[in-house]
Amino acid sequence: MQAVGSIVSILSAQKIEPIIRLASLSQISQGTTGGVVGNEIIGANFFKENPNINVTGRGVIIGIVDSGIDYLHPDFIYPDGTSKILYLWDQTKDGKPPKGYYIGTEYTNEDINKAIREKDATLSVDEEGSGTMLSGICAGLGNINPDYAGVANEASLIVIKLKKYDGNYTNASLSVATEYAAKKALELNMPIVFNISYGSNELVAMTALTLRDAVFFERGICIVSGVGNEGNTQTHTSGVVQFNGGEEYIELELSEDDPDVEIQIWMDRPDRVNCEVISPTGETSKLLQVSSYSFLTGLYDFEQTEYLLVTNYPTTFSGQQQIIINLKNVKKGIWKIKLIGVDINSGIYNAYLSNRVFLKPGTRFRESNPEKTINYPATYEDVISVGAYDTINGTIWPTSSRGPTIDYIPAPDIVAPGVNIIAPYPGEKYARISGTAPAAAYVTGSLALFLQYVLVENRYPKKAFTQSMVTYLKAGATRFDNTSYPNSALGYGLLNIRGSFEQLK
C-alpha cells in the first residue's frame, strides 16, 4: 500500500493504470451444428461475390491479441504454401523475444513458412482456441470450407499470444502486445486494425487515451473491442445518494462462501462519500473517509472475514472518487455497503463486482442494472465498441453489455453477429464461438476492407482515421423499424459494411 501511495504522489505521471485481470469475451462450443456465418447479414458477401470488386483486405494488417493461433490450420495458408501471418509473438514461450521486449519468442513469416513446409506444430500452440477462431472470422481463407471464410480473406495477420499472470490475462500484457503490433505496422508502412477480445469491470472510468497512447491516433491504426459480456450477469448496480449526510445502501448477496470478493464504486464527478461495510451478522467495518488516498484494514469477528477498504479522490485518470472494497474468506448471506454523502451534487454512483467468470454463481447485487456495463477497454472514447447481436433470434444477445459508459459516452457504437459463429478451430476443425469478441471480429474484418479501399488504394486517405471510420460504420448500419437509435443495447444499429461503403458516394 505504501508503494501505491508513492506512485500517486508522482507529479509527472500522465496516467496511473493498475494491473488488472481480464475476462475473455468469447465462449466456445464444439461442432458446427446450429452455427451461423455472419458475412451475408453484414454485407461482406457483396464484395466476395461481385467479380467487378476487388476489396479483400489486401495490404491491411489485422492484429489479434488473444490465445495465439493454429498456424497450420489451412484457413491461414495461401495456395502457394505460405502463411498470412507476418509475425507471431508467443509471450508464453521463452526464447528470442522481439527487439525491445524481454519475454516470449517472436516468429517471423519465414519461420512460420518453414514450419508449414515441415509440418512442425511446435512453434506455438493455441490451447484455448479463441485466438484461432477470431483470426478466422477476421481473415480466414475458408480453404477447408469456403462457406466459413473470413470477412477480409486477403488481410495479413500479426498475432500475439498473451502471457498469463497468476492464471489470468492482464491489461499489462495486452498493452505491450498492442504497442508491439502497432510498431510493426508502422515499420511495414501498412495500416492495422486491432481486435480486442478481453475486458474487465475494473477501470471502467478509463475513457480517454493519453499522449502515451499517441501511436493510436495515427492514420490507419484503429482498435476494435467487444463491449463485454456482462449485460445480464448482475455484476453492476447504481443509485443515488440524495444529499449531504444522506445514506444509501448497496446489497450484495452470496448464496455460498466465496474466498475473495471485490467491489469497485465510482461516484459521479465531483461528488464525495464516506463508506462502511456491514456483514450479514450486523458487524460494521471502520468508517472509510474520503481523501486523496487512504485505506483501512480489519476483521469481522463473527464471520472471520478480512476486509480492505481503499478510497482515492480524485483519481488521476478520471477525476472521480473511487472506492475499492476487498473481502477475503467471505461468508454467505447479505452484505451491505453504506454510502454516506459528504459533498453531493448529482449523488449518482455505479458499483461493480468482478466479471461473472471470476465469481461464484450466487454472488450478485440484489438490485442489479444492465445499463453502464461497458467493459474496459471498450470504455475508451477512441476505441470502436461493439455489442453482440443474435442473428438466430433477431435480437440483442442478452449477455452483451449495455451503455453508456459511466462517463456518459454513448456505447456500443454498433453491434455485429456474435452468437454461435462458425470459425476455424485448432486441428483443422471448425467450431462455434459466441460473445462480443466475435462480434468485434466482424467489425475488425470489415474495417480491413474499408482501409484497403480508402488508404491502401489511396482513394480517400483522409478518411482512414478512427473518428472517420466509426462515423461511416454508424451511418451505414442497418436499423430496424420501431426502434430509436442510438440506444444503449444496439448503438447505431447492426453492422453493414456495404452500407458503410455507400456513404462514400
PyMOL commands that set and color helices and strands:
alter all, ss='L'
color gray80, all
select helices_A, chain A and resi 2-8+44-49+74-76+109-118+130-139+146-148+171-188+211-217+356-358+436-456+461-463+466-476+497-502
alter helices_A, ss='H'
color red, helices_A
select strands_A, chain A and resi 21-24+27-30+61-66+85-90+105-108+156-161+169-170+192-196+198-199+221-226+236-240+247-254+258-267+272-278+293-300+305-312+322-330+333-343+348-353+363-365+384-390+395-396+414-417+421-425+429-434
alter strands_A, ss='S'
color yellow, strands_A
deselect
rebuild
show_as cartoon
